[in-house]
Amino acid sequence: MSERVIVTGGCGKLGRAVVEDLVAHGRQVIVFDRAAPERTDVTFVPVDLTDYAQVLDAMHGVEERYEGVDAVVHLAAIPAPGLAPDAATFANNMNASYHVFQAARRCGVKNIVWASSETVLGLPFDTPPPYVPVDEEYAPRPESTYSMVKTLEETMAGELCRWDPALKMYGLRFSNVMEPQDYDAFPSYDADARARKWNLWGYIDARDGAQAVRKALEHPGTGREVFIIANADTVMSRPNSELLDEVFPGVERRGEIGEHDTLLSIAKARRVLGYEPEHSWRQR
């Protein structure tokens, strides 16, 4: 029997790509969401993730449909700052993540991958980053309620893995998720280097984000790890040297920085997970 994987938020922008990728690679996918997916080759369970009883019950199984799961991919959330009142963002995202993590533990699931966020790096970089390319080596710098929750999720995952050394929890700090139709706007960004400076001109193609999720699920490690997940290039046609000179002239530049190389370092994801972006807006 193939691996059975729950994907929360499987109808979202990244979730759709993750579900498609996992199905294409032979997984049985169960989508926990409030809206039904368009696909008919997955199992859909309408679940309110802020209700722990619903999450725990559905994690155990649904009569005549499935019993138990092997892994969990947690993507569901209010997806960005400013979309809801701060207290609502905190209550929804923090409770949903705790419920998913705790229910998975209660059901004996040892393989959890979840969507952290590039925002923990200090976005929107009104205070400049400590160096570029930014990486996972400096402490989180949340600047919004949304980002604070992502930081707390990472801390919580570390404690849960301390309690259970056999548990694996990999947090993927996704950059701004894009689909191919979004690429038409990219050439316009060159006119103002500051318009996209908030995440160092980064992005993640949803299909490459899905690849990262699958490779994180497949990785044999244990414990909590976090990885920046971005595409290999920036959203800009202008070279990095020009962008940095204009917007972040005082920021330390570490190592050789290519003309259009991402300034959200994916070196750890490449080294540990074998992640390698396959898509670029430059190759539409």
C-alpha positions in Angstrom: 0.0 0.0 0.0 1.3 3.5 -0.9 2.0 6.1 1.8 -1.1 7.9 3.0 -0.5 11.6 3.5 -2.8 14.3 4.9 -2.4 17.7 3.3 -4.1 20.6 5.2 -4.9 23.5 3.0 -4.7 21.3 0.0 -7.0 23.7 -2.0 -4.7 26.7 -1.6 -2.2 28.1 -4.1 0.7 26.0 -2.8 -1.6 23.2 -1.6 -2.9 22.4 -5.1 0.7 22.0 -6.4 1.6 19.8 -3.4 -1.4 17.5 -3.8 -0.7 17.2 -7.6 3.0 16.3 -7.0 2.3 13.8 -4.2 -0.4 12.0 -6.3 1.9 11.9 -9.3 4.5 10.2 -7.1 2.2 7.5 -5.9 0.9 8.8 -2.5 -2.6 8.5 -1.3 -3.6 12.0 -0.4 -6.2 13.2 2.0 -7.1 16.8 1.9 -8.2 18.6 5.1 -9.7 21.9 4.1 -12.9 23.9 4.3 -13.4 23.9 0.5 -13.5 20.8 -1.6 -10.7 20.3 -4.1 -11.5 20.0 -7.8 -9.6 16.7 -8.1 -11.5 13.4 -7.8 -8.4 11.3 -7.1 -7.9 12.4 -3.5 -10.0 12.0 -0.4 -11.5 15.2 0.9 -12.5 15.7 4.5 -14.0 19.1 5.5 -12.2 19.9 8.8 -12.2 23.1 10.9 -8.6 23.0 12.1 -9.4 25.3 15.0 -11.5 22.5 16.5 -9.1 20.0 18.0 -11.8 17.2 18.3 -12.4 17.4 14.5 -8.7 17.3 13.7 -8.0 14.3 16.0 -11.0 12.4 14.9 -10.2 12.9 11.2 -6.5 12.1 11.7 -7.5 8.7 13.1 -9.7 8.0 10.0 -13.1 8.3 8.5 -15.4 5.3 8.4 -15.2 3.3 5.1 -12.7 5.8 3.6 -9.4 5.4 5.4 -7.9 4.4 8.7 -4.8 6.2 10.0 -2.1 8.1 8.1 1.6 7.9 7.6 2.6 11.5 7.2 1.2 15.0 7.5 1.8 18.1 5.4 0.4 21.2 7.2 -0.1 24.2 4.9 -3.4 25.6 6.0 -3.4 29.1 7.5 -4.4 32.7 7.0 -1.6 33.0 4.5 -0.2 36.5 5.1 -0.2 39.5 7.3 -3.0 42.0 6.9 -5.7 39.7 5.7 -7.5 39.5 9.1 -7.3 41.3 12.4 -4.1 40.4 14.2 -5.8 38.6 17.0 -7.8 36.5 14.5 -4.6 35.6 12.6 -2.9 34.5 15.8 -5.9 32.5 17.1 -6.5 30.8 13.8 -2.9 30.0 12.8 -1.5 29.1 16.2 -4.4 26.9 17.2 -4.6 25.2 13.9 -0.9 24.3 14.0 -1.0 23.1 17.5 -4.1 21.0 16.8 -2.5 19.4 13.7 0.8 18.7 15.4 -0.7 17.4 18.6 -3.3 15.2 16.8 -0.5 13.8 14.6 1.5 12.9 17.7 -1.5 11.3 19.3 -2.1 9.2 16.2 1.6 8.0 16.1 2.5 10.0 13.0 6.3 10.7 13.1 6.7 12.5 9.8 5.4 16.1 9.7 6.3 18.8 7.2 4.8 22.2 7.6 4.8 25.6 6.0 6.9 28.0 7.9 7.6 31.3 6.2 10.3 33.6 4.8 8.8 36.2 7.0 10.7 34.9 10.0 13.9 36.2 8.4 12.8 39.8 9.2 10.5 40.7 6.4 9.7 43.3 5.1 13.3 44.2 5.8 12.6 47.7 6.8 15.4 46.9 9.1 18.0 45.5 6.7 19.0 41.9 6.9 22.3 41.1 8.7 23.9 39.8 5.5 23.1 38.4 2.1 22.3 35.9 1.0 20.2 35.4 4.2 20.1 31.8 5.6 18.9 29.8 8.5 21.9 30.6 10.7 20.5 33.7 12.4 17.7 33.9 14.9 14.2 34.6 13.7 13.2 38.3 13.5 9.4 38.3 13.3 7.9 41.7 12.4 4.2 40.9 12.3 1.7 38.7 14.1 1.7 36.3 11.2 5.4 36.0 11.3 5.4 35.7 15.1 3.1 32.7 14.9 5.5 31.1 12.3 8.3 31.7 14.8 6.3 30.1 17.6 5.5 27.1 15.4 9.2 26.6 14.9 9.9 26.8 18.6 7.0 24.5 19.4 8.2 21.9 16.8 11.6 21.9 18.5 10.1 21.2 21.9 7.9 18.4 20.5 10.9 16.8 19.0 12.8 17.1 22.2 10.0 15.2 23.9 10.0 12.5 21.2 13.4 11.9 19.6 11.8 9.7 17.0 9.7 12.6 15.7 10.6 14.4 12.5 9.3 17.9 12.0 10.6 19.9 9.0 9.5 23.5 8.6 9.8 25.0 5.1 10.3 28.7 5.0 8.6 29.3 1.7 9.1 32.4 -0.3 6.3 34.3 -2.1 4.4 31.5 -3.9 3.9 32.0 -7.6 2.2 30.2 -10.4 3.1 30.5 -14.1 0.3 33.0 -14.8 1.9 35.3 -12.2 5.1 35.7 -14.2 3.6 38.2 -16.7 4.0 40.9 -14.0 7.6 40.2 -13.3 9.2 42.5 -15.9 7.4 45.5 -14.4 9.3 45.1 -11.1 12.5 46.4 -12.7 11.1 49.9 -12.7 11.4 50.2 -8.9 13.9 48.2 -7.0 12.2 49.0 -3.7 8.8 47.5 -4.8 10.0 44.0 -4.1 12.9 44.6 -1.7 10.6 43.4 1.2 11.7 39.7 0.5 15.0 40.4 -1.3 13.3 40.0 -4.6 12.6 36.3 -4.0 9.8 33.9 -5.0 9.0 30.2 -5.1 7.3 28.5 -8.0 4.5 26.4 -6.5 5.7 23.4 -8.4 9.2 23.7 -6.9 7.6 24.3 -3.5 5.8 21.0 -4.0 9.1 19.3 -4.8 10.5 20.6 -1.6 7.6 19.2 0.4 8.0 15.8 -1.2 11.7 15.7 -0.6 11.3 16.8 3.0 8.8 13.9 3.5 11.2 11.5 2.0 14.2 12.6 4.0 15.1 10.0 6.7 16.1 12.4 9.4 14.6 13.1 12.8 14.2 16.2 14.9 13.2 19.7 14.0 14.9 21.3 11.0 14.0 24.5 9.1 14.8 25.2 5.5 14.5 28.3 3.3 12.6 27.3 0.1 12.9 29.7 -2.8 13.7 29.5 -6.5 17.2 29.8 -7.7 16.9 33.3 -9.1 15.2 36.6 -8.2 12.1 38.2 -9.7 14.3 40.9 -11.3 16.1 41.3 -14.6 18.4 43.9 -12.9 21.6 42.3 -11.5 22.0 41.8 -7.8 24.9 44.1 -7.5 22.9 47.0 -8.8 19.9 46.2 -6.5 22.0 45.9 -3.4 24.0 49.0 -4.1 20.7 50.9 -4.5 18.6 49.4 -1.7 21.0 47.8 0.9 24.4 49.4 0.3 25.6 48.8 3.9 24.6 45.1 4.1 27.5 42.5 4.2 27.7 40.3 1.1 28.9 36.8 1.9 30.5 34.7 -0.8 30.1 35.0 -4.5 26.7 36.3 -5.4 25.7 35.6 -9.0 24.0 38.2 -11.2 20.5 36.8 -10.6 21.1 34.2 -7.9 18.5 34.1 -5.1 19.4 36.2 -2.0 17.3 33.8 0.1 19.9 31.0 0.4 18.7 27.6 -0.5 22.1 26.0 0.1 20.8 24.0 3.1 17.8 22.6 1.3 20.1 21.6 -1.6 22.6 20.0 0.7 20.3 18.2 3.0 17.1 17.5 1.0 18.5 17.3 -2.5 16.1 20.2 -3.4 16.9 21.8 -6.8 14.5 24.3 -8.4 13.3 23.1 -11.8 11.3 26.2 -12.9 12.0 29.9 -13.5 10.0 32.9 -14.7 12.9 33.4 -17.2 12.0 30.2 -19.0 8.3 30.7 -19.5 
